[in-house]
Amino acid sequence: MGAQFLHGEEGNPLFALAEKEGLLLDRDADEETGPDTIIQYKDDLFYTPDGHVVPKDVITDLLTRLEDLTMEANRVYDKGEANDITVSMGDYFRQHYPTLFDGIPANEDLKKSMIRWFEAWHILDSGGTVDQLSLPGHGKYRYNPGSGIQETKTGMAALLHVLLRDTVPSACLRLKKPVRTVYWNASSARHWAARLTGHLNGLLTPTLNNNVMLDLRTLVDAGLGEFDPMVDSAKDSKVLRTSGKGSVDDDGNDEASLVVRRNQQNVSAQNGVLLKQSGGDVMVECEDGEIFEADHVIVTSSIGFLQGHPGFFQPSLPAKHYKAVQAMGFGTIAKSFSFDEWRHQVLGSDVDNIQLLWSDGCEPQLKSAKSCRRTSTGKPWYADVSSFGLIHSQEMCLLTWICGEAAEIMETVPESEVIDVLHELLALYLKKPAMPRPSRMIRTTWHTNPYTRGSYSYLATGGSLELHDLLREPLPSPQMPVLQLAGEACSKHFFSTAHGALQSGRMAARTLLHVNAENKSPHSVVICSRQSETETETKIDFWGKGKSLK
């Protein structure tokens, strides 16, 4: 349940790949194409809380005004007028709300409900509230020409499989391999090795030929190892340090290897035991203690994860890069997918999507919302359910969108309650009290997932455009790209999209290819991602020395 849509066609490498592989879902010949903007919703049914559908001509007029307002705000960036980084999209919108709908035959309640829907749409589209979205930053985003929303026949996983097939040797992909720390220069790696060696010195006992022997029980008690359940006699299991002197030399080098010998078989020691001193500038330490060594590392973890783990990098990121990471916004949206015949009961055969309009202070109190969870503004969590729609590749599936703080709450509410709330909510809006309850549902948990901590990024109020560009700068320098950040947040113009993530990763790879060509020597690369959209796992892609980066 990760990325679901392709945004735009021209200049979108994922669209080109899907088209080449025959993965695109067929579109109707008369279907309109255009960017993923507000006006595309003019054919949806907009329901008021009393069960009425707003006339299409009125909705079209309202959406057109909202579309124009958004485009005018985006032109602030294009005109180079983005001087005040504290100004938000909300600040700009509120200047124009009083006269925005003049001349449109709609009552004040409907106009207010449309503004609330409009602001919720911006959360779904960008990840942040209109007061969190930077006015100049929002205009930095670019729409690819062509259809703004394009689906694939079997979901985005098929595209991922093609990318892996064509670019990553299967032996180089490690799943369920969480990374604890990225040591991104030689001095930090040597310091870590010296610190660990010093900790062990008090436990190691010299034996003949400068070997060091330690009973495994001592290692376990020290928190540096674990017993192998396959070993019948723990006393026969030893830790052997070969050719070690118990310390590093004057240059900080230690060629010794620390292994656990169990029945004459070498296995990785757990909980951060050093396997081998790094010969390159990078050491990637996994949570199971395994170490990957390389000359370069590309980290594609979500901004949400990096913001919550400043110690993930050793040494820490330089102050400007750290500030750039913290300045980004990273919001949460949520999707729930309901199955069986429910979709036909809700949409019928002629409607793809319905939109829910809410009135401030008049949210219905649903009996099924037994947890009584509310947002910080006092609204019930379900009051930010914005729409229900068809997934064209899954005829028996109905997609529900929930945004912002309500999405975070929804992830923690019992699943049975979520199903009951969505059922009661739709029955109320559609005036169908006898509508059957969906039998099952799945939902996203991007906020509670410790490796994502949200959905996608945006340029937040207070963060400068220059800070966002800094995210892509290699460290310690473009001429020595030991560490690079990549992913959707690092994309210059396509942040929050899957193709922005792909383009960012390719840019980082091209930087390494350029350096490799100039140095005329092979380099090894580790690519670390804490983000998983299907399950909690970490991915490490590793190209050994002499392998090519595509």
Disulfide bonds with the S-S distance in Angstrom:
none
